[in-house]
Amino acid sequence: MKLSAGDRILKIVIYALLSILAFITFYPFWNSLVLSLNVGFDTSSGGITFWPRQFTLENYAVVFQEKNIYNAYLITILRTVIGTVCALLFTSLFAYAMSKKGIMFKKTYMILAVITMFFSGGIIPYFILVYHLQLYDTFLFLVLHGMVNVYNMIIFRTFFMELPDGLEESAKMDGCSNFGVFFRIVLPVSGPVMATLGLFTAVFLWNDWFIPAVFISNQNLIPLQTLLVQIINAGTTASLMTNLNSYAQSMVQNTVTVKSLQMATMMVATLPILMIYPFLQKYFVKGVLVGSLKE
């Protein structure tokens, strides 16, 4: 179909605006990557925008010489994997129950769940609760925190309500229990919504630094993002070098600055989760929209 002159102009304007928006969104990440690949003392002089002026990998060498970086990586990976699996399992089970008719006090449960989306007890009562449950400074708390998300539960619930009743009826006629129906019938057909909400949960767990900073004092249980914040908060070279070994300290004294090390650590913490997006992108629109067509 041939476009009119007005349609072509509108199309050009739309693409131009989208290109500008994409550039504004992508440039800060690209500039941080460039700064992390440039010699630290040269970065201090400014003027680096799109390409490194003095390319180096010493910033990353110092990052991987940090005492706790590998342990923090392990804690973050374990928390993200285990926490995402548990969150999807328990949230979907809750949502599946809320999608069924005839559940006693179903409306009451939903009201109580929705209230938690708008109101909370605050960080101090939460801290007291966690402490008395003996979850303070434990890896189990990192997994349990945020395991049931009400927003995700509502999306799951709506998706389950759209499934044909015949699927479950035929399974129950073959002798399946409620758990059998859920694990053998419902979950296998919930791939798009599971992938979408699973990625949202994984990104939240990977990026969460505040909760571990408040509830974890053991340095061996500190996740990567919390460690990143500690490095970023090291505003001077002296405060930064207290956490580095002798090899890394010598590199900081010679070429690496606090800013360049901050950029390198940021890239190390961000790139792994970004690499997952392309593999699950196709599920985004389908998964969220399918689960949000009706109440």
N, C-alpha and C positions, 0 to 999 in steps of 0.2 A: 504494500500500500504506500503510495507516494505521499510524503509529508509536505504540508504547506510551509511557506517561508516562516510564518509565525511559530509553527510547531518545531521547526528546525532550530530557530533562535532559542525557544524555550528549552529544548533538549540540550543545547550547548551551555545555556546558563545553569541548568541543573547539574550537568557533568562538571562544570567549572566549580560550582559551590561544593559538590561532593569531593572533588579533588583537593580543594583548599581545606575542607574539614578533615580529610584523611591525612593531609600533610601536618596539620596542627596536632592531630592525635598521635601520629607516628614519630614526629621529629624529636620530642623530649626523650623517647626511648633510644632513638638512634644516636642522639648527641651524648647520652650517658654511655652508650657502648663505645663511641669514639673516644671519649675522655678516659675510659678505662683501658684503652689500647695505646694511650699516649704517655710519654715520660712525664712523671708527676710534676717536676720542677718546671718543665716547659709549659705544662697546662696552667701553672700559676700565672704565667705572663698573659694569658687570655688569647682570644682570636681564633680558637678552634671551634669549628662549626660542623662541617660534613665529613672531614677526613682527618685522621691522625697526622700531626706534623712530624713527630718523632715516634715512630711505631715501636712498641715494646710489649712484652708479655710479663714483665717483672711485677706489675700490679697483681696479676693473677697468681704468680709464684708466691707472693707474700700472703695472699688470701689462703692458699692451700697449705701454707706453712703455719697458719694459725692453729693454736693448740686444740681448740674445740670444734673446728669446722667440720671434720668428718663425723664426729659423734653427733653434732647438731643436724647434719644431713640425715644420718640414720634415724634419729628421733623424729624428724619431720616426715621422712618417707613412711616410717611405721605408723605414725599418727595419721597421716593422710590416707594410707591404704586401709588400715584397720578401722579407722573412724568412718570412712566413706562407706565401707561394706556394712558396718553396724548401723549407720544412720539410714541407709537405704532399706535394710531389712526391717528395722523396728518402725520406721516411719511408714513404710508401705503396709506393714501388718496393721498398724493403727488405722491407716486410711482404708484398708480393705474392710475392716470391721465397721467403720463409719459409713461405708457405702452400701451396707446391707440393710434391708428393711426388717423391722421387727426387733431391733436391738433395744433392750431396756435402757432408759435414761440416755438415749442417743443424743437428743437435743441438749441435754445438760452437759454431756461430755464435750460437745462441739462448742457450746457457749464458754465453758471453762477454758478450752483450748484457745479459742479466738481472743479471749481476754488477755492471755499471755503475750499476744502479738502487740498489744498497745500499752500494757502496764507490766512493770517488773518490781521486785522487792528492793532493787538497788544492789550495788556492789558490796556494801558492808554486810547486810544480812546474808547475801550469797556466800561471802567469805566465811562467815560464822558457820553456816550450814556445811560448807565443804570441809571446814576444819573439824567439826564435831563428827562428821561421817568418816573421818580419818582418810580423806582423799587428798588433803593438802600435800603438795610436793610428791605426787605419785604420777606415774605414766597412765594409770587407769583413769585419772581425772581428765587428762588430755584427750582420751578417747570418748569419755562419757559426755563431756561438755558439748552441748548443742546437738546431741545425737538424734533428738526428735525435733524437727523443724515444722512448725504449724503451717507455714506457707507452703512448704513442699508437700505436707500431708493433704492440704486442700487440693492441690494439683493432682496428686495420686488419687484421691477420692473421686474427683470428677472424672478422671480417666477410667477408673474401675466401674463407675456408674454407667459408662457408655458401652461397656462390653456386653455382647448379646447374652441374655439369660440362658440360651440353649447350650452354651459352652459348659457352664457349671452344672446344669441339669443333666446333661449326658454323662459328665464325669461322675456325678453322684450316683447315677443309675449303674455305673460300672463298679461302684463300691468305693469311690474315693471319699476320704474324710475332708473336712474343711481345710486342714493343712495340706492335704494332697491336692485339692483343687487349686489352692493358692500357689504351691510350688511347682506343680506339673502343668497347670493350664494358664493361670493368670500371669505369673512372672514371665514365662516364655514369650507371651504376646505383648509385653510391656517394655520392649527394648528401647524404643525412642524416648519415652518419658524417663526410664531408668537411666539411660545414658546422659540425658540432659541434666536431670537433678543430681546425678552422681558427679558430673563435672562441676556443677555449682557448689556442691558440698566439698569436693576435693580442693577447689580453688579457695574456698573459705578456710579450710583447715590448713592449707599450705601457707596462706598469707597471714593467718592470725598470729599476732605477736603480743597483743595486750594481755590476754588471759594468761598465757604462760609467764609473762613478766610479773603478774600479780600473785599467781598461785604456785609458781615453781621457783624455788630458791636453790635447788641442787643444780650446779652447773652442768652435771652430766645428763640432765633431763631438759636442758634448754633447747628449744627448736631453732631452726636456722634463722627464721625471721626475727626472733627475739635477739639472737646473737648479732644479726645485722643492725638492729636498732642500737645495741650496745656499741658497735663499732662506729656507727654514724654519730652517736652522742659523744664519742671521743673527739672533742673539738680541737685538741692540740696533739702534736706529735708525742709529747711526753706521756700524756694519758693513754695514748694508743699503744705505745711501746711496752707498757706494763703487761700487756696480754700477749706479747710476741716472744718467740724464742730468739736466740742470739743471731741466727742466720737471717731471719726476717728483720730484726732490728738493724742489722748492717745495711740491708737493702733500703729500709726506710730512711736511714741517714744519708744514703747516696743518691737515690733517684726517686723514691716513692714518697708521695705526700698523703696527708689525711684525705684530701678530696679524691685523689686518684684511687686510693684504696677503697673509699666508700663506693665509688662508681663500679669498681671491679666486684666488690662483694654484692652489690645490688644486682649485677648481671648474673652472678653465680646463683643467687637466690631466685631470680625471676625466670631465667631461660627454661629450666626443666618443665615448669607448669605450662609455659607458652607452647612448648613443643607438642603438648597433648591436644591442643585446640583443633588443629587441622584434621585429626582423625575422628573427632566427634562433632564437627561443625554441622554435618548434614542432619544430625538429629535435633538441632536446636529448635528450629521453627516448628517442625512436626511435633516434637515432644512437648513443647510448652503450649502451643495452640490447641493440640488435641485434648490436653488436660484442662483447658480453660474455656470451653465452649458453652458450658452451662453450670449453674450452681448445683 
